[in-house]
């Protein structure tokens, strides 16, 4: 189980690092040679980074889960936007609330503390809201019940159309 969690964390981190590189590289290019304004450039690079992170997690870290349609992607983007909001909140509290206005203080609060808290939120949201997993390492989801012989089996609800049912089913 520990190995599964370690694998999950490494896969999540790898997808995140690649997404960060895409976000940073695209933002730099859009601001420089492409000549876009900072907010447009950041919005486009954020969506590109989210797309890379989603693909990395869907095809790598959480490949054993079944996600279909646009809903999981939309939830993933929302989770990442919430993580970005946490980073901005840390920066705002430090800079405007506590009066720590140096570049170093902004870096520590936004890119340090904010990044750690935002990443924790992203990891939790990705694993619980987007790629729901029984053990967190990419197995199919669903509540577990004890069978007659004491083995753990997925519950089944006939009205679910073959999908995993509820505890009451």
Beta strands, then each sheet from edge to edge (+ up, - down):
strand 1: 144-146
strand 2: 152-154
sheet 1: 1+ 2-
end
